[in-house]
Amino acid sequence: IAQLPYRLNFEYLLDQGILDRSELSRQGISLNLLPSFLDNHLNIDANAKFYHTDNFFADQGAIGAAVTFDPTQPVTVDDDTTYGGYFQWVDASNNLINLAPKNPVGLLNQKDDESQVNRMIGNIKLDYKFHFLPDLHGVVNLGGDLTRSSGTVVIPEEAASSFNASTGGGTNNHYKQSKDNRLLEAYLNYVKELKNVSSKIELTAGHSYQNWLTKTPSFPNIDYSGDTITPAGIDFETENTLLSFFGRLNYQLKEKYMATGTLRYDGSSRFSPDNRWGLFPSVAVAWRISEENFLHDAGIYLKLRAGYGVTGQQDILGNDYPYIANYDSSTSTAQYQFGDAFYYLLRPDGYDPNIKWEETRSYNAGLDFGFAKDKISGSIDIYKKVTDDLLATIPVPAGTNFTNQILTNVGSMENTGVEANINAVVISTKNTWLEFGINGTANANEITKLTKVEDTTSVGIQVGGISGGIGNTIQIQSVGYPTFTFFAYQQEYDEGGNPIEGEYADQNGDNIINADDLIWGENPTPDFYMGFNGNFRYKKWTAGFSMRGEFGNYIYNNVNSTRGVFQNIPTTGTYLQNLVANYNESNFQTFQFLSDYYIEKASFLRMDYVTLGYNFGKIINNRASLALSATVQNVFVITPYSGLDPEIAGGIDNIIYPRPRIYSLNLNLNL
């Protein structure tokens, strides 16, 4: 070994969250080595990173409590320390009213939820160029991502969130988890230029193995004084493995015509041996039109592309064994009493022995272009994606399984759309540079099949659980409609445009308002996405910004539907709850959870960041360089949505964690 290039990096991060007491502290070290052996025939890229993170998790329940809690009450009381000195709603005997919201400041200050996480990420890649055939490379890639975490949750006895005057209260619990992700990949890569026929060929073939293992030991539930409330249950361990065999062929002729073919044969331990393996081919072709003689000297760039491929989906959240019968431990509230002792039960889980890969067939065609020496460049693509054997959770008839809902393959879905982007260099001189970029995507989504046996009487699968009432849902999966379409009553309004409480459109004309009058409405998925960015440089000054928008999407405002109704204020007179401002608009006295009045337009335009920088250049006798920049993230958002933030996954707004606006000053010193 002639030399050993390396890079050693240290880092420290302290991040204080939006909620009081929320904090993350992280220290890290990383090392990268790039040695070469055997006259550069063997190249090694080895890197290792170690991070230690200390977390303090603030109680996010304080967000909902802050919205609901009576704002006219004091935070603390001087003459009563029963609940740590915090004001709480109590009855005449100074006992907590359990239905009343808890003091949000007390929730934050009377809970210490801390964790420590150690994470080791390592990777070594060996690339060997064969001596007898230099065009052939053998590559072996080994990787590991190991995480060890532990933590404690401590709540004092006097905290209202877990107060019990007769038996004591509070919490002093521990938790621990280990997660391992291991990767082994090996492949051969052959690249050969065939100059006699103006061609280039590349062949790749290999195998990969990836394994995920998670272990979560069980601890007893302990109160603040150290007494066991419920004993430890059964330790949790889950594992899944993905094996892959793959091959790829690239062919290029005269730098004008290109073709690529790939083939993957993937096996997942999440499926039974009968359904474990899936074959996923793809093919793509391209024509660089600008290399043809009739355009070669025109000063433009044109490339036409088309492709087809099949991909598989086997990611199943929280379930690595959906095809076999399993037994799971019961919860702490579902134990069996034997004498004076309570015992956890083993209960069977639902399963589907025939579950298999979800497959998506993709068709696409595109055009890349460049004009004026690529000062104007971009691309346009059209695509269609057809997904079959969708992995979804659906209700099943009582008695047919060990659960009322089962994860299985059901139905099909289509996505069609157009994507386009364009970049323009407006100014390009020695001292000044100005460029802009804009991109957009229009997408249409539709469920084309939802049941294994066609059922024309079914409206679909109701999903999208909401707060308020018991078992209410506001969305549905139905054939002919986009996924997660809202499913609600059509609100009636008076001549002044005000909603009439309890008045809904009688869709079927039977003079009865019931579930038959629920209708399909809008959905939370945007019809159009766009992005806009710009970069500017003048001598040593730099500036930039990035904006993006989503249009045509809707959100169900679950905050207003649960907290903007007079019924939210108890009529017993024992405590009060706050009403959000929407009550002044609706004047609803009783809950109207399934009214489409609460489904709001949520299109938005957000500026993600704006930055300004200055490069001082060489300093300290030309031995170092210095650059300074200032950045603002989440600068502004323009939206008709009345809630806190229009960008909500799933389309149901029910007290989200606020998105911060971050101001940062960055100093970059290179020695």
Salt bridges, closest charged atoms under 4 A:
GLU11 OE2 - ARG26 NH2 3.64
ASP54 OD1 - HIS52 NE2 3.17
ASP112 OD1 - ARG21 NH2 2.72
ASP127 OD1 - HIS137 ND1 2.70
ASP135 OD2 - LYS192 NZ 3.31
ASP145 OD2 - ARG119 NH2 2.51
ASP180 OD1 - ARG148 NH1 2.71
ASP180 OD2 - ARG182 NH2 3.31
GLU202 OE2 - ARG248 NH2 3.72
ASP266 OD1 - ARG264 NH2 3.30
GLU291 OE1 - HIS296 NE2 3.88
GLU292 OE1 - LYS256 NZ 3.57
ASP297 OD1 - HIS296 ND1 3.33
ASP315 OD1 - ARG270 NH1 3.65
ASP320 OD1 - ARG270 NH2 2.81
ASP368 OD1 - ARG305 NH2 2.93
ASP381 OD2 - ARG305 NH1 2.99
ASP388 OD2 - ARG361 NH2 2.92
ASP389 OD2 - LYS356 NZ 3.76
ASP608 OD2 - ARG548 NE 2.64
ASP645 OD1 - ARG606 NH2 2.84
ASP645 OD2 - ARG659 NE 2.87
GLU647 OE2 - ARG548 NH1 2.86
GLU647 OE1 - ARG606 NE 3.16
GLU647 OE1 - ARG659 NH2 3.51
